[in-house]
Amino acid sequence: MEFAHIALLLALLPAGLGIVNLRRQPRLLDRPPEGTLVSILIPARNEAARIGPCLEAALASTGVEIEVLVMDDASSDETAAIVARYAARDPRLRLLSAPPLPPGWTGKVHACARLAEQARGTHLLFIDADVRLAPHAAAAMAAHSLRRRIAMVSGVPRQIIGSLGEGLTVPFIHFLMLCYLPWGGRAERRDPSLAAACGQLLLVERRAYEAVGGHAAIRGVLHDGIALARLFRRRGHDTEVVDGTPLATCRMYHGFGEAWRGFLKNAHEGMATPVGLPVWTVLLAGAHIWPWFLLPDPEALATILLMLGLRAIVTRRTGEPWWTVPLHPLTVLVALAIQWTALVRIALGFKPGWKGRAYPATTGA
């Protein structure tokens, strides 16, 4: 069988999954019943440049009663002072200080666990400090959880991309989840291995969260969204990934260097395993990179056009910049480079870290 034919066959997998997932991904509009309280929980470590707009968006939530809690995690900048000023003007906002990080915990997971202990809500909505909620987001996610009896509802926010380096890295999140995850994280399949979630925007039903042990049960992980989703499913609770584009926006990173480091830390709990990564390399490189080296073969050209078309469809749905579409093969190449770098670093004994903290390498939960 010719290489171009193999590449085309490899491209049909993401094309088929992508079309199905895009058509069936839930989009949320409802409001929850009276008596629902959503606690919006924000772990914050050195987020002075981001926390103000995050709070303004959260406090502007409509359609449901809310409270907003911020856990200042030993920030060395003005994060706590900024939050305190907002709290003085709005009693729905509380500023908390994280206790010292215990052994075996990662920083964000520890802050989220302490936030949940202090929250009063029927539902807990965990967001990052760089997330800007839409006014209806908290209400819509809580309503979906109640109406469908889904214990965890998560979505990937519309990603704000402000540089070439971000354009080469960030769009891979949506593309991978929509085009390579069977059932796209929907609740119709309960297999824990197919669970997915995004820690940037993650709502849980409080009773289910406490029943599974909350963040304490995944205390050593860095990629808390996926680990928590797998935990919920293992304990018999439904989880679902919904269309997060209308619910929130987020600028994850600023520039290529920050994006590389951020994705590198999460790779330790993702594809970067000795067994999994070679398989992912064949699937991704075979469909998205190798066909460019087989031109002008007609099948190679068909594969390239199919993959660029698929990426354009995903880009339209997710609201990412159109100029990132032609970069798609380079985006896949960079993603694989990050994963292989992470795997080599694990083999050499390097510890993943973030925001001044280093942790033992983990494999998730």
Secondary structure, DSSP 8 states (H G I E B T S, - for coil): --HHHHHHHHHHHHHHHHHHHHHH---------TT-EEEEEEEESS-TTTHHHHHHHHHT--SSEEEEEEEE-S-SSSHHHHHHHHHHH-TTEEEEE-----TT--HHHHHHHHHHHH---SEEEEE-TTEEE-TTHHHHHHHHHHHHT-SEEEE--EE---SHHHHTTTTHHHHHHHHHSGGGG-TT---GGG----TTEEEEEHHHHHHHTGGGGGTT-S-HHHHHHHHHHHTT--EEEE--TTTEEE---SSHHHHHHHHHHHHTTTT-STTHHHHHHHHHHHHHTGGGGSTT-HHHHHHHHHHHHHHHHHHHHHT--GGGGGGHHHHHHHHHHHHHHHHHHHHTT---EETTEE-------
